């Protein structure tokens, strides 16, 4: 069974500017725990736009978020009526996520865990929404999509977002460049007779330190199981 450290995301993270951040040597539990301890808050606390767009017309039900980080996406989903399970590696990130959920009044609707992803899926599936934002599995993006697809209920949605190979941020970080993927490539593991698939590149611009603009290119996969 694969331990969660092999499939971790920075979590709900409308990015802060990490232009000068040193590249992380790996995506292990220890590495991410050290990363979260460097700052009081690693991410913005706001939900990721591709997820917000993907669930705009979805009826709230059960949701699984893999790589929930400090909980912004999980908490936002809970405020929209979803019953959410958030999985992450970092105990520090999960503690912050729990505080965020309590402060938002939705702690009763969110469960956070650092359990093995595949064990969680095997025990608790299916979910009407399964999502992962900027996850970097050692096994690759195709493995991630194939694994998470097993957790999606009939009529449910899969939302996977990651750094595109042409993303300037990925180019700045060799480890991210190796983990980046194109949405259409990872979507190949989904049977088109069973799934309705949208795979695209989505560009966004953020303001970093000093007010300079920074371009990001995201791979966005949204799939609905028939």
Steps between C-alpha positions, in 0.01 A plus 500: 500500500623846420558729794356854472842657471516372145189692403508833676385839384586837644128518563250774439744759384440803299874550495704744693805608300777243541739650246791485743408176673759226485383193309384221725715187481202263505130470579535285811302539821805644674566748220145636502485514878818707502357724226183573694693575816700769318201735495188564703295466181641352181201568274245777457205335675279556193348216295654416165304650210494185279331310782249778564412503130479121475243461777294810419197299388559187707262398778699478826555146624816316612843626392856369529793740474846346464781733604275737696787698653377774733142426405384792287328288234359252751359774720356687203328183379356447847360853503324411174332199663746221418598232751878492453786263571838671470822297473850640541848405620589787729375500858565873513290562190217283632501680834466832317223354285309394811531848648377649171199266499414587860534873437272466198237308694523185287714270715212253527499463123873445438723209602877535460736202493855403410400141419613309192309629199425160357379372838267796538361442151456126553319550830285806436428528127316621306485880509301728273803728473867399507757773464874559520671835457868508401580151623845362420488121520823309454305262275397780265185681399354205312519288814334777698207530260458124471504459878259784575263396221429182696351714776244688287134402523284461187405852394782639713786730404877473503698826509880479474713812461877514473788697358523480120846416362516853352413668833776751582478401867572138413792613287642680806488182706657188347305267728172657391603487135544125529159466667307735268249347261270588213132443574436324170782255572380393843142489370600210274443258788127579502269289284308746284203260495476546876613862539427842355838673503622859476878550491650844452776745587385789717710814541485736795698798622583583860673796662818415683730691729552853374180486297654319203272272298566130472353263244393145590387224263287229656390168360130463582323166468128487575327169436149377572423132536195388302 
